[in-house]
């Protein structure tokens, strides 16, 4: 027998009419979205030409991964000039045209900001190399003398996120080995020293540059980075740790709701936990000093009209600590990686939703929800994995536990339908509306992620989620561009996922996304209230009401009759035709790995 317990969380304490509290934000990875000139690389003009498809989809904003001047050692996250567009993507005039077209269609534009590090080709770093030890130029970065009798050892034992040591030694002007510089990522990405006032003022000016052009906000890369612990002490990460720090989702059996969630098998963590206890965090992540920086930036943005926003990429655990990034005088949103990394299991999903709404609501912020982005395995593949997969490691031909693609897509559609019914703001990653899986069989010689090279092929990295997306099945490069050129090879099966094949097909993944976003807006679900409907006799079910809708997800492998699952008060609703279904359903029946929205 099912019972119902009301479990109510306010979306926020203050006003709820700010656009960012309820927005659906669509991530564009410019290299892989649309190529206007046929060189195989996506560009700003390509984005402008395809904005109509995003307006039709029903998104409120787009977030662009970096398009700045860069040598592209890390796909643009190595910035050489923060105030210009890389010729690969166009010009500042192309950016202005794209921004104007987006705004004309009612779509806001968020751009990526990379403040933890620059490119080693940035004029500041080149000046630092030329100026030598003790100079003002080197003080902008984290140069240190080495250890050992002749400075031949790195200043500490830190490892790079991409594998290998986090320090590189330079050759000084006299030709002798000299100081070392810190790079938490690739050696082409030297870390700034955020204790330096010149660095802080430079980034204030960068913010103003793009705000003055009319952007609506910034997604801040590595927002839990920037500040390092005094003295740069040694630190050894957990042996099974992921690349960016922070725990995964919340285990369904975790007594304190702060344990990492297994991705598929019990006991396999997705990420190492960053403890909330002082002194336990890595000395390069989640330092208290970052909050002063974001308070300063928030004050700057608040001086502009139009509700400009900051969104944090902060791989931090537990959720109550993530919420520190979105206190009223800091950022507006933070990505909910605990939710992204929660497995497709009912108890774990209920727990992470509870914890998210409680943690973010406690500081007056909306929770965000996300299932895929440019750094993780696409969720149609990830949700079918049968063994753990650490963030940043990626999957490839030798990866064990690759699941059945049909199962993965079925779970992905159900997970998306569940996510879009939750109160708060949601993020989508380009191509997920087509049901795109991770590209697993990329040739080794096509891979470009620094992780692949810095680990000598031990980790596949993130290329598989970055393959250019398909627009027209029969067109060159599946409509990505006017030629066959594609910076990463597209699989032949991309034709089956192409937008033109799905556009008018009832039941297609694209049709489901369009319907879900329209219903989400019509029923104001993003600004609603979640009330759990408990189903103790069917532990694989997640059920809740949000406004006028009853949402039911079956995470198990058995078909269920809704009338047998739901409390008596929902008997009539259970017999109605769903407003939305993630899969083929008959009235009153809920197949395995399926979510339905019902009018009550």
Secondary structure, DSSP 8 states (H G I E B T S, - for coil): ----------S-SS----GGGT-EEEEE-HHHH--SSSSSS--HHHHHHHHHHHHHHT-SEEEE---EE---TTTT-S-SEEEEE-TTT--HHHHHHHHHHHHHTT-EEEEEE--SB--TTSHHHHHHHHH-TT-TTGGGBTEE--BSTTS-B-SS--B-TTSSBSEEEEE-TTSSEEEEEE-SS-TTS-BB-TT-HHHHHHHHHHHHHHHHHT--EEEETTTT-S---TT-------TT--SS-S--SB-TT-TTS-SB-BSSSTT-BSS----SSTT-S-TTSS-TTHHHHHHHHHHHHHTSSS--EEEE----SSHHHHGGGGSTTS-SEE--HHHHT--S-HHHHHHHHHHHHHHHHTTT---EEES--TTS--HHHHTT-SS---TTT---TT-TT---HHHHHHHHHHHHHHHTTSSSEEEEETTGGGT--------GGG---HHHHHTTTSS--SGGG-S---S-TTSGGGGTSSSS--SS---TTHHHH-HHHHTT-TT-HHHHHHHHHHHHHHTTGGGS-EEE---TT-TTEEEEEETTEEEEEE-SSS-EEHHHHS-GGGHHHHTS--SEESS---TTEE-TTEEEEEE-
